[in-house]
């Protein structure tokens, strides 16, 4: 059963401006530890690829927060939601701390889709509730 659907489109130029203004602190606020390591690696080799990585993660977390109906309010935080790559290459979410407990207590499961093109990154998230 569908619990919620969320979508977000992110202007990559806005993410770039935030990075220029705040530096790595901006990425450190948005990304979980595993994502942060990947962002640093990609940014070091291909700055544009690192920027797109950050923008798609930003969009994914916004879409996820909408799908669960919380927005960016506790227990949902930027760093408690981590976008991972599942076996086979599809994106998925790994939750941490209070958000993981909240999500599990409701028997929820998230499906995620990410894309970027030109100046935009987009994410769609469908959250389903499992059987009791």
C-alpha positions in Angstrom: 0.0 0.0 0.0 1.3 3.5 -0.9 2.1 5.5 2.2 3.3 8.6 0.4 4.9 10.0 -2.8 7.5 12.8 -3.0 9.3 14.5 -5.8 11.8 17.3 -6.0 13.6 19.2 -8.7 16.8 21.0 -7.8 18.6 23.7 -9.7 22.2 22.6 -9.7 23.3 26.2 -10.1 21.7 26.9 -6.7 23.7 24.1 -5.1 26.9 25.5 -6.8 26.2 28.9 -5.3 25.7 27.5 -1.8 28.9 25.6 -2.1 30.8 28.7 -3.2 29.3 30.7 -0.3 29.7 28.1 2.5 32.3 25.7 1.1 32.4 22.1 2.3 30.3 23.0 5.4 27.3 23.0 3.0 28.0 19.4 1.9 28.7 18.4 5.5 25.3 19.6 6.5 23.5 17.7 3.7 25.5 14.4 3.3 25.8 11.4 5.6 29.4 10.2 6.3 29.4 7.6 3.4 28.0 10.1 1.0 30.4 12.8 2.1 33.4 10.5 1.3 32.0 9.8 -2.2 31.3 13.5 -2.8 34.9 14.4 -1.8 36.4 11.7 -4.1 34.2 12.7 -7.1 34.8 16.4 -6.5 38.6 15.9 -6.4 38.6 14.2 -9.7 35.7 15.8 -11.5 34.3 18.9 -9.8 31.2 19.0 -12.0 30.4 15.3 -11.2 30.8 16.0 -7.5 28.4 18.9 -7.8 25.8 16.7 -9.6 26.2 14.1 -6.9 25.5 16.6 -4.2 22.5 18.0 -6.1 20.9 14.6 -6.7 21.3 13.7 -3.0 19.7 17.0 -2.0 16.8 16.3 -4.3 16.5 12.7 -3.0 16.3 13.7 0.6 13.7 16.4 -0.1 11.6 13.9 -2.1 12.0 11.3 0.7 11.0 13.8 3.4 7.8 14.7 1.4 7.0 11.0 0.8 7.1 10.3 4.6 5.0 13.4 5.3 7.5 15.0 7.7 9.3 17.5 5.6 12.6 18.5 7.3 11.3 18.0 10.8 12.4 15.5 13.5 13.1 12.7 13.2 13.9 13.6 9.6 17.3 15.3 9.2 19.6 15.6 6.2 22.3 13.4 7.7 19.9 10.7 9.1 18.8 9.8 5.5 21.6 8.4 3.3 21.3 7.7 -0.4 23.0 4.4 -1.2 23.6 2.3 -4.3 21.8 -1.0 -4.1 23.1 -4.2 -5.8 22.4 -3.8 -9.5 23.0 0.0 -9.3 19.6 1.3 -8.3 19.5 4.1 -5.7 18.1 3.3 -2.3 17.9 4.8 1.2 19.7 3.8 4.4 18.3 5.5 7.5 20.1 6.2 10.8 19.1 6.9 14.4 15.7 8.1 15.4 14.5 8.2 11.7 15.4 4.6 11.2 13.4 3.6 14.3 10.4 5.8 13.2 10.5 4.3 9.7 10.7 0.7 10.9 7.9 1.1 13.5 5.6 2.0 10.6 6.8 -0.9 8.5 7.7 1.4 5.6 9.9 0.8 2.5 11.2 3.4 0.1 11.7 3.3 -3.6 13.9 6.0 -5.1 14.6 7.3 -8.6 17.3 10.0 -9.4 18.3 11.8 -12.5 20.1 14.9 -13.6 20.2 16.7 -16.9 21.6 20.1 -17.8 21.1 22.5 -14.9 18.7 20.3 -13.0 18.6 17.2 -10.7 15.4 15.4 -10.0 14.3 12.7 -7.5 11.1 10.8 -7.0 10.4 8.7 -3.9 7.5 6.3 -3.3 7.1 5.0 0.3 5.1 1.8 0.8 3.7 0.3 4.0 4.2 -3.4 4.4 1.7 -5.9 5.8 1.3 -6.1 9.6 
